Amino acid sequence: MPSSIPQHGAARFAHRATLRRAAGLLNDFRYEQPDPDRFYSALARDSVELIGDLYPGDLAGAVILDVGGGPGYFAEGFRERGAHYVSVEPDPDEMHAAALPHRATVRASGMALPFADGSVDVAFSSNVVEHVRDPWQMGSEMIRVTRPGGVAVISYTLWYGPFGGHEMGLWHYLGGARAARRYTRIHGHPPKNLYGTSLFKVTATDGLRWARSVPATDARLVAAFPRYLPRWMWWVMRVPILRELLGSNLVLVFTRSHH
């Protein structure tokens, strides 16, 4: 597994991955359900900085495809950097949840992106993989639509991490179906992220295995690191059990190959 981010953005992102940043992001995660504006606004700012570091060029003028863009919190941040932002979202309820304007959102599935091969500079997804029934089909689609030399960045929540159960809390450690039943019994309605329907068990090992299986003629895995941890804790991704429990969120970074 790559231990660092080569050439583009190595120093910038490594310096940004501080304990203060990690504590802020992990704290904001608690507000995903009770105060989504707080959580997603913070995540949007961090996402723009992340992509700005990882992309091997200026974001001004770059075409950014946000797969699973949801309510649209990320749009303004990328546009402020001068990027051409486009999002894909399959769920109209999710799309309009925050009543934000959608100037460039396509209703479609991430598993069958309605874009030509090599048509975007950056294909990005944040906390989407765990909500997709066939996540690596989505990953392959993201690589397909990325131009040669561009980057595909996949960031997702690990099932065995503390936030794997989303609003079901730590009860997911007793099983996703059991946690969903408990949530429904207590709250009188099923969780938004229903295990087996809109929330799936995806591990770091799953993602790394798929990433290594991507043909070199398509893309090259250039980095794999825990998004919410400070740089001095990235070593956990090299330890099979610890990475699942402590990693919380895995970022896979690909450079699209030149044909």
C-alpha positions in Angstrom: 0.0 0.0 0.0 1.4 3.5 -0.8 2.7 5.1 2.3 2.6 8.7 1.1 1.2 10.9 -1.7 3.8 11.3 -4.4 4.5 14.4 -6.5 1.2 16.3 -6.5 0.2 17.7 -3.1 2.4 15.5 -0.8 3.7 18.3 1.4 0.6 20.4 1.4 -1.8 17.7 2.5 0.6 16.0 4.9 1.0 19.4 6.7 -2.7 19.9 6.7 -3.4 16.5 8.4 -3.0 17.8 12.0 -4.4 16.7 15.3 -6.5 19.9 15.5 -8.0 19.3 12.0 -8.7 15.6 12.9 -10.4 16.6 16.2 -12.6 19.2 14.5 -13.8 16.8 11.8 -14.5 13.9 14.2 -16.4 16.3 16.5 -18.5 17.6 13.6 -19.4 14.1 12.5 -21.6 13.8 15.6 -23.9 16.4 14.1 -24.6 14.7 10.8 -28.2 13.9 11.8 -29.1 16.7 14.4 -27.4 19.5 12.6 -26.5 18.5 9.0 -25.7 22.1 8.0 -22.8 22.2 10.5 -21.5 18.8 9.6 -21.7 19.0 5.8 -20.4 22.6 5.6 -17.3 21.6 7.6 -16.9 18.5 5.4 -17.3 20.6 2.3 -14.5 23.0 3.3 -12.2 20.1 4.1 -13.1 18.3 0.8 -12.2 21.4 -1.3 -8.8 21.6 0.5 -8.2 17.9 0.1 -8.9 17.9 -3.7 -6.9 21.2 -4.0 -3.9 19.4 -2.6 -4.3 16.1 -4.5 -5.0 17.5 -7.9 -1.7 18.1 -9.8 -2.7 21.5 -11.1 -4.8 24.6 -10.3 -8.5 23.9 -9.6 -9.4 27.0 -11.5 -10.9 25.8 -14.7 -10.8 22.1 -13.7 -13.9 20.0 -14.1 -14.9 18.4 -10.8 -17.4 15.5 -10.8 -18.8 14.9 -7.3 -20.4 11.4 -7.3 -23.2 11.3 -4.7 -23.2 15.0 -4.3 -26.4 14.9 -2.1 -27.9 18.3 -1.1 -25.1 20.3 -2.8 -23.0 21.5 0.1 -19.8 21.1 -1.8 -20.8 23.1 -4.9 -20.1 26.6 -3.7 -16.7 25.7 -2.2 -15.4 24.3 -5.5 -16.9 27.2 -7.5 -15.1 29.7 -5.2 -11.8 28.0 -6.3 -12.8 28.6 -10.0 -13.6 25.0 -10.7 -16.4 23.7 -12.9 -18.5 21.7 -10.5 -20.9 18.9 -11.5 -22.6 16.5 -9.2 -24.4 13.2 -9.6 -27.2 12.2 -7.2 -29.7 9.4 -7.6 -32.1 10.3 -4.8 -34.3 13.4 -5.4 -35.2 13.6 -1.7 -31.5 13.7 -0.8 -30.8 16.2 -3.5 -33.3 18.8 -2.1 -32.8 18.0 1.6 -31.1 21.3 2.3 -33.1 23.5 -0.1 -29.8 24.6 -1.8 -29.8 25.6 -5.5 -28.7 22.9 -8.0 -27.1 24.5 -11.0 -25.2 21.5 -12.3 -26.6 18.3 -10.8 -27.5 15.2 -12.8 -29.9 12.7 -11.4 -28.1 9.4 -12.1 -26.5 6.4 -10.5 -22.8 6.4 -9.6 -22.7 2.8 -10.9 -23.5 4.0 -14.4 -22.2 7.6 -14.8 -23.8 9.4 -17.8 -20.5 10.9 -18.9 -18.0 10.1 -21.6 -14.7 8.4 -21.0 -12.0 10.9 -19.8 -14.4 13.8 -19.6 -13.5 15.2 -16.1 -10.3 16.3 -14.4 -11.3 15.0 -11.0 -13.9 12.4 -10.0 -14.6 12.6 -6.3 -16.9 10.9 -3.8 -17.1 11.6 -0.1 -18.8 9.1 2.2 -20.8 7.5 -0.6 -19.2 4.0 -1.0 -20.9 2.7 2.1 -24.3 3.6 0.7 -23.8 1.8 -2.6 -24.8 -1.8 -3.2 -21.9 -2.3 -5.7 -19.3 0.3 -4.6 -16.4 -0.9 -6.8 -18.5 -0.7 -9.9 -18.9 3.0 -8.9 -15.2 3.2 -8.4 -14.5 1.8 -11.8 -17.0 4.3 -13.3 -15.2 7.2 -11.6 -11.9 6.1 -13.1 -13.4 5.6 -16.5 -14.7 9.2 -16.7 -11.4 10.7 -15.4 -9.1 12.1 -18.1 -5.6 10.8 -18.4 -3.4 12.5 -15.8 -6.5 13.4 -13.7 -7.3 12.0 -10.3 -10.1 9.9 -8.9 -10.5 10.3 -5.1 -12.8 7.9 -3.1 -13.3 8.6 0.5 -15.6 6.4 2.6 -16.6 5.4 6.1 -15.3 2.1 7.4 -17.9 -0.3 8.8 -15.9 -1.4 11.8 -14.9 2.2 12.7 -16.8 4.1 15.4 -19.0 5.9 12.8 -19.7 2.8 10.7 -23.3 2.6 11.9 -24.0 6.2 11.3 -27.0 7.3 13.3 -27.3 3.8 14.8 -24.2 4.6 16.9 -22.0 1.8 18.1 -24.8 -0.8 18.1 -23.7 -1.8 14.6 -20.9 -3.8 16.3 -23.7 -6.2 17.2 -24.8 -6.5 13.6 -26.3 -4.1 11.2 -29.8 -5.6 11.1 -30.0 -5.8 14.9 -28.8 -2.2 15.2 -31.5 -1.1 12.7 -34.2 -2.9 14.6 -33.1 -1.3 17.8 -33.1 2.1 16.3 -36.6 1.6 14.9 -38.0 0.4 18.2 -36.6 3.4 20.1 -37.3 6.1 17.6 -40.5 4.8 16.1 -39.1 4.9 12.5 -36.3 3.2 10.7 -32.9 4.9 10.4 -32.2 7.1 7.4 -29.3 4.8 6.6 -31.0 1.4 6.7 -28.6 -1.5 6.8 -28.8 -3.7 3.7 -30.8 -1.1 1.8 -28.9 2.2 2.0 -26.0 1.3 4.3 -23.6 -1.6 3.7 -20.6 -3.1 5.4 -17.5 -2.0 3.6 -14.1 -2.4 5.0 -10.6 -0.9 4.4 -9.5 -4.4 3.3 -12.3 -4.4 0.7 -11.2 -1.1 -0.8 -7.5 -1.9 -0.8 -8.1 -5.2 -2.5 -10.2 -3.6 -5.2 -7.7 -0.8 -5.6 -4.9 -3.2 -6.2 -7.0 -5.1 -8.8 -7.5 -2.0 -11.0 -5.4 -2.6 -14.2 -2.4 -0.4 -14.5 -3.6 0.5 -18.0 -6.6 2.2 -16.4 -5.3 3.9 -13.3 -2.6 3.7 -10.6 -3.2 3.8 -6.9 -0.9 6.6 -5.6 -2.2 7.0 -2.0 -4.3 5.3 0.7 -4.7 7.1 4.0 -7.2 7.6 6.8 -8.9 10.9 6.1 -9.8 12.0 9.7 -6.6 11.0 11.4 -3.5 13.2 11.9 -0.5 12.4 9.7 1.4 10.7 12.5 -1.3 8.1 12.8 -1.5 7.1 9.1 0.5 4.0 9.9 -2.6 2.3 11.2 -3.6 1.6 7.6 -0.8 -0.9 7.3 -2.1 -3.0 10.2 -5.1 -5.1 9.1 -7.2 -5.1 12.3 -6.3 -1.7 13.6 -7.1 0.0 10.3 -10.7 -1.2 10.5 -11.2 -0.1 14.1 -9.2 3.1 14.1 -9.1 4.2 10.5 -12.7 5.6 10.5 -12.5 6.8 6.9 -10.3 5.6 4.1 -9.2 7.7 1.1 -8.1 6.0 -2.1 -6.3 8.3 -4.6 -5.8 7.2 -8.2 -4.0 8.8 -11.1 -5.7 8.0 -14.4 -3.3 6.3 -16.8 -2.3 7.6 -20.2 -3.3 5.2 -22.9 
